[in-house]
């Protein structure tokens, strides 16, 4: 049994609201694991679990636009959950909690390996319409999200292990155990850091924030400078997402423990609220908008304020040969921006489900910046990813110029966190800090 957090008596909407989540190993079908949710709220009339949990699908009933909408209790090996597709008119949302009396709400379900984000929806049927401010959307005090300030995150999360007896198939093995905690001696630390950023409007004037991962040995080896990975969130997120929703610290811990990468510092910046050129965006406030700054605007701000601050305050190397930039979705678009316009600052780039739209580098651009062909590029997206075409277009542009890169098409992947966990893992295993330009024999 995995108790993912201690039962907290912190209030949710009031002092009468508490919660807990337990992942239990059952050694039986349908997945070998069950998850028990318990939530106490004496004033609620209906409680759903949303904010990340999705119904399931399978390869034979899934396209880029459709899915099968299976209840998790009907799970069969090879099923996976995705977040797209029009809801059938007669569909019953499976994650509805039962009222056991005295305000105690419970729900138990089998779930296969992977990361699951969730929130409790109080008398509200659709998470995007529920607000933390009004108390209709409640994160779990037993599993509080990693965040900079209250309201920066709108979901809690937990990780379910893999059991090959019930989850494996001949053609796909969605095993995410690399996101479970590493051996204690390899566990790094994660914290939220505020830094000076003139013009920033969150979390306070002229102060911005990022998530920071420090490897277990950081600070113990006198004078050591560590390689540095910048890891970006996507649209509608912030720098806490990778830890809260993706368990990046466990993934990096395990990459280090298994010898795939050397101990690495990871900076997870936030690209909203860099200044007042756009309205303020706070995830926990449904009344705010999330207009996107351009990737050029983000890059220029990071170059002006973030990158110098990190080099000055952290024990990190100061050469492109030990610096990398990666990101998911709009963060993948930002990674492409860094690749083209901050080429000489980084030697490795990881584009995870990149939300790019072109125009892409051409022969004239390569002639003007020949270093583009001498970088460690990794382009990845899911087989059922909403940005499948965009990822393919990036690859086609690179292929047309004979620029070598590594590719990963996640076989169970939609545009969601299990896909990005998979992409971060394989970026570390096959690409990050590895010799390049990559060839057909690289990593064999």
C-alpha positions as a Python dict, from the first residue, in 0.01 Angstrom:
ca = {
    (1, 'X'): (0, 0, 0),
    (2, 'X'): (130, 345, -90),
    (3, 'X'): (-3, 627, 124),
    (4, 'X'): (89, 929, -89),
    (5, 'X'): (89, 1193, 186),
    (6, 'X'): (-23, 1220, 548),
    (7, 'X'): (-387, 1285, 625),
    (8, 'X'): (-412, 1656, 674),
    (9, 'X'): (-664, 1844, 884),
    (10, 'X'): (-616, 2159, 684),
    (11, 'X'): (-937, 2317, 564),
    (12, 'X'): (-1034, 2303, 200),
    (13, 'X'): (-1333, 2532, 171),
    (14, 'X'): (-1400, 2519, 543),
    (15, 'X'): (-1269, 2353, 857),
    (16, 'X'): (-1498, 2057, 789),
    (17, 'X'): (-1327, 1952, 465),
    (18, 'X'): (-1043, 1700, 461),
    (19, 'X'): (-920, 1443, 211),
    (20, 'X'): (-685, 1152, 144),
    (21, 'X'): (-572, 937, -147),
    (22, 'X'): (-427, 587, -112),
    (23, 'X'): (-274, 375, -390),
    (24, 'X'): (-313, 4, -304),
    (25, 'X'): (-134, -291, -462),
    (26, 'X'): (-401, -560, -511),
    (27, 'X'): (-212, -831, -705),
    (28, 'X'): (-525, -886, -912),
    (29, 'X'): (-707, -738, -1211),
    (30, 'X'): (-788, -514, -1363),
    (31, 'X'): (-452, -335, -1325),
    (32, 'X'): (-296, -478, -1008),
    (33, 'X'): (-355, -144, -831),
    (34, 'X'): (-656, 42, -694),
    (35, 'X'): (-681, 402, -580),
    (36, 'X'): (-905, 507, -289),
    (37, 'X'): (-1022, 866, -271),
    (38, 'X'): (-1180, 1001, 46),
    (39, 'X'): (-1307, 1354, 81),
    (40, 'X'): (-1499, 1509, 371),
    (41, 'X'): (-1726, 1805, 307),
    (42, 'X'): (-2050, 1839, 500),
    (43, 'X'): (-2196, 2113, 277),
    (44, 'X'): (-2150, 1958, -68),
    (45, 'X'): (-2446, 1802, -251),
    (46, 'X'): (-2235, 1644, -528),
    (47, 'X'): (-1862, 1580, -568),
    (48, 'X'): (-1684, 1482, -889),
    (49, 'X'): (-1316, 1410, -938),
    (50, 'X'): (-1181, 1607, -1234),
    (51, 'X'): (-898, 1840, -1319),
    (52, 'X'): (-688, 1577, -1494),
    (53, 'X'): (-839, 1230, -1458),
    (54, 'X'): (-972, 1113, -1793),
    (55, 'X'): (-1167, 816, -1931),
    (56, 'X'): (-966, 555, -2120),
    (57, 'X'): (-926, 450, -2482),
    (58, 'X'): (-732, 194, -2685),
    (59, 'X'): (-532, 202, -3008),
    (60, 'X'): (-807, 50, -3220),
    (61, 'X'): (-1070, 307, -3119),
    (62, 'X'): (-855, 618, -3115),
    (63, 'X'): (-767, 879, -3377),
    (64, 'X'): (-643, 1235, -3346),
    (65, 'X'): (-1007, 1339, -3296),
    (66, 'X'): (-1186, 1046, -3129),
    (67, 'X'): (-1149, 804, -2840),
    (68, 'X'): (-1346, 521, -2682),
    (69, 'X'): (-1440, 681, -2347),
    (70, 'X'): (-1398, 364, -2137),
    (71, 'X'): (-1466, 365, -1764),
    (72, 'X'): (-1142, 278, -1575),
    (73, 'X'): (-1323, -15, -1412),
    (74, 'X'): (-1338, -167, -1762),
    (75, 'X'): (-963, -131, -1815),
    (76, 'X'): (-787, -389, -2034),
    (77, 'X'): (-412, -418, -2096),
    (78, 'X'): (-296, -157, -2343),
    (79, 'X'): (-567, 98, -2264),
    (80, 'X'): (-456, 453, -2200),
    (81, 'X'): (-628, 780, -2116),
    (82, 'X'): (-644, 1082, -2343),
    (83, 'X'): (-809, 1420, -2306),
    (84, 'X'): (-959, 1490, -2650),
    (85, 'X'): (-1270, 1388, -2841),
    (86, 'X'): (-1632, 1498, -2830),
    (87, 'X'): (-1821, 1358, -2531),
    (88, 'X'): (-2099, 1113, -2628),
    (89, 'X'): (-2448, 1242, -2544),
    (90, 'X'): (-2523, 947, -2316),
    (91, 'X'): (-2184, 939, -2144),
    (92, 'X'): (-2171, 910, -1765),
    (93, 'X'): (-1862, 1066, -1607),
    (94, 'X'): (-1702, 772, -1419),
    (95, 'X'): (-1526, 970, -1145),
    (96, 'X'): (-1828, 1058, -929),
    (97, 'X'): (-1787, 1016, -555),
    (98, 'X'): (-2045, 836, -338),
    (99, 'X'): (-2190, 1005, -31),
    (100, 'X'): (-2132, 768, 264),
    (101, 'X'): (-2311, 998, 511),
    (102, 'X'): (-2191, 1263, 756),
    (103, 'X'): (-2028, 1446, 466),
    (104, 'X'): (-1790, 1160, 381),
    (105, 'X'): (-1741, 1112, 4),
    (106, 'X'): (-1552, 810, -138),
    (107, 'X'): (-1448, 667, -472),
    (108, 'X'): (-1235, 362, -559),
    (109, 'X'): (-1104, 275, -903),
    (110, 'X'): (-834, 64, -1067),
    (111, 'X'): (-573, 267, -1257),
    (112, 'X'): (-272, 162, -1463),
    (113, 'X'): (80, 302, -1440),
    (114, 'X'): (122, 675, -1482),
    (115, 'X'): (83, 1021, -1337),
    (116, 'X'): (-268, 1138, -1249),
    (117, 'X'): (-367, 1493, -1168),
    (118, 'X'): (-700, 1567, -1007),
    (119, 'X'): (-911, 1810, -808),
    (120, 'X'): (-1243, 1780, -629),
    (121, 'X'): (-1529, 1956, -810),
    (122, 'X'): (-1789, 2073, -560),
    (123, 'X'): (-2137, 2111, -708),
    (124, 'X'): (-1971, 2189, -1042),
    (125, 'X'): (-1966, 1955, -1342),
    (126, 'X'): (-1672, 2080, -1552),
    (127, 'X'): (-1332, 2172, -1413),
    (128, 'X'): (-1260, 2474, -1641),
    (129, 'X'): (-1582, 2632, -1514),
    (130, 'X'): (-1498, 2566, -1148),
    (131, 'X'): (-1282, 2812, -956),
    (132, 'X'): (-1056, 2783, -654),
    (133, 'X'): (-1167, 3136, -566),
    (134, 'X'): (-1533, 3030, -533),
    (135, 'X'): (-1445, 2701, -361),
    (136, 'X'): (-1592, 2486, -639),
    (137, 'X'): (-1251, 2347, -733),
    (138, 'X'): (-1048, 2207, -442),
    (139, 'X'): (-695, 2072, -448),
    (140, 'X'): (-619, 1794, -202),
    (141, 'X'): (-468, 1907, 133),
    (142, 'X'): (-336, 1553, 179),
    (143, 'X'): (-142, 1590, -147),
    (144, 'X'): (-90, 1965, -181),
    (145, 'X'): (44, 2070, -520),
    (146, 'X'): (395, 2202, -554),
    (147, 'X'): (344, 2575, -608),
    (148, 'X'): (500, 2913, -552),
    (149, 'X'): (200, 3088, -400),
    (150, 'X'): (-153, 2970, -324),
    (151, 'X'): (-355, 2947, -645),
    (152, 'X'): (-56, 2891, -875),
    (153, 'X'): (-169, 2530, -925),
    (154, 'X'): (-519, 2387, -973),
    (155, 'X'): (-457, 2014, -931),
    (156, 'X'): (-296, 1763, -698),
    (157, 'X'): (-131, 1450, -837),
    (158, 'X'): (-21, 1095, -760),
    (159, 'X'): (174, 822, -941),
    (160, 'X'): (58, 462, -991),
    (161, 'X'): (319, 182, -1038),
    (162, 'X'): (333, -72, -1321),
    (163, 'X'): (233, -439, -1292),
    (164, 'X'): (324, -634, -1607),
    (165, 'X'): (85, -917, -1518),
    (166, 'X'): (-218, -696, -1573),
    (167, 'X'): (-98, -394, -1773),
    (168, 'X'): (155, -520, -2027),
    (169, 'X'): (78, -621, -2385),
    (170, 'X'): (282, -760, -2672),
    (171, 'X'): (288, -430, -2862),
    (172, 'X'): (285, -163, -2593),
    (173, 'X'): (410, -137, -2235),
    (174, 'X'): (304, 187, -2069),
    (175, 'X'): (543, 150, -1776),
    (176, 'X'): (608, 478, -1595),
    (177, 'X'): (794, 340, -1294),
    (178, 'X'): (1085, 570, -1378),
    (179, 'X'): (867, 844, -1223),
    (180, 'X'): (845, 664, -887),
    (181, 'X'): (1089, 771, -612),
    (182, 'X'): (1451, 675, -675),
    (183, 'X'): (1670, 516, -404),
    (184, 'X'): (1708, 762, -117),
    (185, 'X'): (2072, 843, -189),
    (186, 'X'): (1981, 972, -537),
    (187, 'X'): (1685, 1191, -442),
    (188, 'X'): (1741, 1554, -519),
    (189, 'X'): (1549, 1850, -381),
    (190, 'X'): (1288, 2070, -545),
    (191, 'X'): (1193, 2419, -437),
    (192, 'X'): (1034, 2733, -572),
    (193, 'X'): (1271, 3026, -617),
    (194, 'X'): (1199, 3397, -657),
    (195, 'X'): (1445, 3605, -858),
    (196, 'X'): (1481, 3969, -953),
    (197, 'X'): (1304, 4038, -1283),
    (198, 'X'): (1228, 4407, -1346),
    (199, 'X'): (875, 4454, -1476),
    (200, 'X'): (741, 4120, -1348),
    (201, 'X'): (389, 4135, -1204),
    (202, 'X'): (380, 3798, -1022),
    (203, 'X'): (435, 3684, -750),
    (204, 'X'): (514, 4049, -670),
    (205, 'X'): (638, 4358, -854),
    (206, 'X'): (980, 4312, -1014),
    (207, 'X'): (1002, 3955, -882),
    (208, 'X'): (944, 3643, -1088),
    (209, 'X'): (974, 3273, -999),
    (210, 'X'): (1092, 2932, -1119),
    (211, 'X'): (1095, 2576, -995),
    (212, 'X'): (1442, 2446, -912),
    (213, 'X'): (1573, 2090, -896),
    (214, 'X'): (1910, 2029, -729),
    (215, 'X'): (2066, 1680, -757),
    (216, 'X'): (2135, 1489, -437),
    (217, 'X'): (2508, 1564, -437),
    (218, 'X'): (2465, 1938, -498),
    (219, 'X'): (2662, 2140, -244),
    (220, 'X'): (2864, 1839, -127),
    (221, 'X'): (3141, 1856, -386),
    (222, 'X'): (3348, 2166, -330),
    (223, 'X'): (3383, 2387, -635),
    (224, 'X'): (3181, 2163, -867),
    (225, 'X'): (2979, 2330, -1142),
    (226, 'X'): (2681, 2131, -1268),
    (227, 'X'): (2531, 2097, -1614),
    (228, 'X'): (2209, 2294, -1647),
    (229, 'X'): (1876, 2203, -1805),
    (230, 'X'): (1601, 2462, -1853),
    (231, 'X'): (1266, 2283, -1863),
    (232, 'X'): (962, 2482, -1974),
    (233, 'X'): (591, 2437, -1909),
    (234, 'X'): (321, 2490, -2174),
    (235, 'X'): (26, 2719, -2235),
    (236, 'X'): (-194, 2772, -1931),
    (237, 'X'): (73, 2648, -1690),
    (238, 'X'): (367, 2770, -1487),
    (239, 'X'): (708, 2664, -1363),
    (240, 'X'): (565, 2436, -1095),
    (241, 'X'): (390, 2211, -1350),
    (242, 'X'): (681, 1981, -1424),
    (243, 'X'): (712, 1879, -1060),
    (244, 'X'): (348, 1893, -958),
    (245, 'X'): (202, 1721, -1265),
    (246, 'X'): (503, 1542, -1416),
    (247, 'X'): (715, 1420, -1120),
    (248, 'X'): (1024, 1550, -1296),
    (249, 'X'): (1239, 1521, -983),
    (250, 'X'): (1182, 1145, -966),
    (251, 'X'): (1249, 1112, -1340),
    (252, 'X'): (1575, 1307, -1316),
    (253, 'X'): (1672, 1120, -996),
    (254, 'X'): (1626, 788, -1179),
    (255, 'X'): (1812, 907, -1489),
    (256, 'X'): (2105, 994, -1262),
    (257, 'X'): (2077, 676, -1054),
    (258, 'X'): (2082, 455, -1365),
    (259, 'X'): (2377, 642, -1516),
    (260, 'X'): (2192, 791, -1814),
    (261, 'X'): (2289, 1147, -1724),
    (262, 'X'): (2532, 1306, -1483),
    (263, 'X'): (2395, 1502, -1186),
    (264, 'X'): (2216, 1801, -1337),
    (265, 'X'): (2055, 2120, -1212),
    (266, 'X'): (1710, 2183, -1361),
    (267, 'X'): (1548, 2527, -1377),
    (268, 'X'): (1175, 2535, -1458),
    (269, 'X'): (1083, 2896, -1538),
    (270, 'X'): (738, 3055, -1574),
    (271, 'X'): (666, 3254, -1888),
    (272, 'X'): (344, 3429, -1783),
    (273, 'X'): (339, 3763, -1596),
    (274, 'X'): (690, 3858, -1705),
    (275, 'X'): (560, 4214, -1742),
    (276, 'X'): (233, 4403, -1786),
    (277, 'X'): (224, 4376, -2166),
    (278, 'X'): (-50, 4112, -2122),
    (279, 'X'): (-318, 4068, -1854),
    (280, 'X'): (-212, 3890, -1537),
    (281, 'X'): (-260, 3512, -1548),
    (282, 'X'): (-309, 3309, -1228),
    (283, 'X'): (-405, 2942, -1272),
    (284, 'X'): (-633, 2928, -969),
    (285, 'X'): (-846, 3222, -1077),
    (286, 'X'): (-1089, 3125, -1352),
    (287, 'X'): (-1166, 3492, -1417),
    (288, 'X'): (-816, 3559, -1553),
    (289, 'X'): (-724, 3511, -1918),
    (290, 'X'): (-419, 3333, -2049),
    (291, 'X'): (-312, 3524, -2354),
    (292, 'X'): (24, 3391, -2463),
    (293, 'X'): (338, 3601, -2488),
    (294, 'X'): (533, 3538, -2804),
    (295, 'X'): (826, 3300, -2786),
    (296, 'X'): (1053, 3586, -2891),
    (297, 'X'): (929, 3800, -2602),
    (298, 'X'): (988, 3514, -2355),
    (299, 'X'): (1336, 3442, -2489),
    (300, 'X'): (1445, 3803, -2472),
    (301, 'X'): (1320, 3836, -2114),
    (302, 'X'): (1498, 3518, -2006),
    (303, 'X'): (1821, 3632, -2171),
    (304, 'X'): (1797, 3968, -1999),
    (305, 'X'): (1708, 3855, -1647),
    (306, 'X'): (1673, 3480, -1585),
    (307, 'X'): (1987, 3338, -1744),
    (308, 'X'): (2226, 3588, -1579),
    (309, 'X'): (2059, 3538, -1239),
    (310, 'X'): (2092, 3159, -1259),
    (311, 'X'): (2459, 3177, -1359),
    (312, 'X'): (2531, 3421, -1075),
    (313, 'X'): (2344, 3240, -795),
    (314, 'X'): (2372, 2867, -872),
    (315, 'X'): (2672, 2635, -905),
    (316, 'X'): (2620, 2573, -1276),
    (317, 'X'): (2857, 2567, -1568),
    (318, 'X'): (2891, 2868, -1796),
    (319, 'X'): (2941, 2702, -2136),
    (320, 'X'): (2698, 2588, -2407),
    (321, 'X'): (2852, 2240, -2385),
    (322, 'X'): (2676, 2183, -2054),
    (323, 'X'): (2353, 2375, -2106),
    (324, 'X'): (2022, 2249, -2249),
    (325, 'X'): (1672, 2383, -2308),
    (326, 'X'): (1357, 2169, -2337),
    (327, 'X'): (986, 2220, -2302),
    (328, 'X'): (639, 2085, -2370),
    (329, 'X'): (373, 2220, -2607),
    (330, 'X'): (417, 2600, -2610),
    (331, 'X'): (738, 2532, -2419),
    (332, 'X'): (839, 2314, -2716),
    (333, 'X'): (771, 2614, -2937),
    (334, 'X'): (990, 2820, -2703),
    (335, 'X'): (1260, 2551, -2733),
    (336, 'X'): (1255, 2595, -3110),
    (337, 'X'): (1286, 2972, -3056),
    (338, 'X'): (1594, 2909, -2840),
    (339, 'X'): (1737, 2672, -3099),
    (340, 'X'): (1708, 2929, -3379),
    (341, 'X'): (1778, 3253, -3191),
    (342, 'X'): (1984, 3149, -2886),
    (343, 'X'): (2178, 2883, -3075),
    (344, 'X'): (2513, 2961, -2920),
    (345, 'X'): (2389, 2956, -2560),
    (346, 'X'): (2278, 2588, -2557),
    (347, 'X'): (2408, 2268, -2711),
    (348, 'X'): (2102, 2046, -2645),
    (349, 'X'): (1737, 2108, -2725),
    (350, 'X'): (1433, 1892, -2639),
    (351, 'X'): (1109, 1976, -2821),
    (352, 'X'): (830, 1782, -2648),
    (353, 'X'): (496, 1797, -2834),
    (354, 'X'): (608, 2129, -2984),
    (355, 'X'): (324, 2372, -3062),
    (356, 'X'): (519, 2526, -3348),
    (357, 'X'): (368, 2679, -3659),
    (358, 'X'): (662, 2781, -3878),
    (359, 'X'): (810, 2922, -4081),
    (360, 'X'): (1098, 2689, -4003),
    (361, 'X'): (1466, 2726, -4070),
    (362, 'X'): (1556, 2701, -4439),
    (363, 'X'): (1876, 2676, -4641),
    (364, 'X'): (1934, 3050, -4620),
    (365, 'X'): (1890, 3047, -4242),
    (366, 'X'): (2125, 2751, -4205),
    (367, 'X'): (2389, 2924, -4418),
    (368, 'X'): (2364, 3229, -4193),
    (369, 'X'): (2378, 3016, -3875),
    (370, 'X'): (2565, 2691, -3956),
    (371, 'X'): (2578, 2601, -3584),
    (372, 'X'): (2214, 2488, -3622),
    (373, 'X'): (2344, 2166, -3778),
    (374, 'X'): (2580, 2101, -3487),
    (375, 'X'): (2344, 2067, -3192),
    (376, 'X'): (2185, 1783, -2995),
    (377, 'X'): (1823, 1794, -3113),
    (378, 'X'): (1542, 1575, -2982),
    (379, 'X'): (1188, 1606, -3126),
    (380, 'X'): (907, 1406, -2965),
    (381, 'X'): (529, 1393, -2974),
    (382, 'X'): (250, 1144, -2914),
    (383, 'X'): (88, 920, -3171),
    (384, 'X'): (-247, 1081, -3080),
    (385, 'X'): (-105, 1425, -3001),
    (386, 'X'): (-300, 1737, -3094),
    (387, 'X'): (30, 1878, -3223),
    (388, 'X'): (119, 1565, -3422),
    (389, 'X'): (127, 1764, -3748),
    (390, 'X'): (338, 2040, -3595),
    (391, 'X'): (593, 1790, -3463),
    (392, 'X'): (609, 1619, -3799),
    (393, 'X'): (654, 1955, -3976),
    (394, 'X'): (952, 2042, -3753),
    (395, 'X'): (1109, 1707, -3837),
    (396, 'X'): (1045, 1754, -4210),
    (397, 'X'): (1213, 2095, -4202),
    (398, 'X'): (1518, 1950, -4028),
    (399, 'X'): (1528, 1652, -4264),
    (400, 'X'): (1516, 1882, -4568),
    (401, 'X'): (1839, 2045, -4448),
    (402, 'X'): (1999, 1712, -4348),
    (403, 'X'): (2015, 1831, -3986),
    (404, 'X'): (2048, 1520, -3770),
    (405, 'X'): (1818, 1478, -3471),
    (406, 'X'): (1666, 1206, -3253),
    (407, 'X'): (1294, 1136, -3263),
    (408, 'X'): (1039, 978, -3031),
    (409, 'X'): (676, 914, -3118),
    (410, 'X'): (510, 804, -2794),
    (411, 'X'): (285, 512, -2896),
    (412, 'X'): (14, 578, -2635),
    (413, 'X'): (60, 954, -2632),
    (414, 'X'): (-197, 1230, -2639),
    (415, 'X'): (-126, 1589, -2543),
    (416, 'X'): (-96, 1522, -2169),
    (417, 'X'): (144, 1447, -1889),
    (418, 'X'): (211, 1076, -1935),
    (419, 'X'): (335, 1162, -2285),
    (420, 'X'): (564, 1434, -2150),
    (421, 'X'): (695, 1206, -1877),
    (422, 'X'): (783, 957, -2150),
    (423, 'X'): (952, 1226, -2359),
    (424, 'X'): (1158, 1364, -2071),
    (425, 'X'): (1272, 1012, -1983),
    (426, 'X'): (1385, 927, -2336),
    (427, 'X'): (1542, 1270, -2380),
    (428, 'X'): (1762, 1183, -2082),
    (429, 'X'): (1827, 823, -2189),
    (430, 'X'): (1912, 892, -2554),
    (431, 'X'): (1992, 1259, -2608),
    (432, 'X'): (2084, 1478, -2311),
    (433, 'X'): (2460, 1526, -2262),
    (434, 'X'): (2525, 1260, -2531),
    (435, 'X'): (2771, 1314, -2822),
    (436, 'X'): (2624, 1481, -3131),
    (437, 'X'): (2544, 1540, -3414),
    (438, 'X'): (2337, 1228, -3378),
    (439, 'X'): (2376, 947, -3631),
    (440, 'X'): (2187, 629, -3712),
    (441, 'X'): (2413, 448, -3464),
    (442, 'X'): (2381, 697, -3177),
    (443, 'X'): (2263, 541, -2854),
    (444, 'X'): (2263, 181, -2980),
}
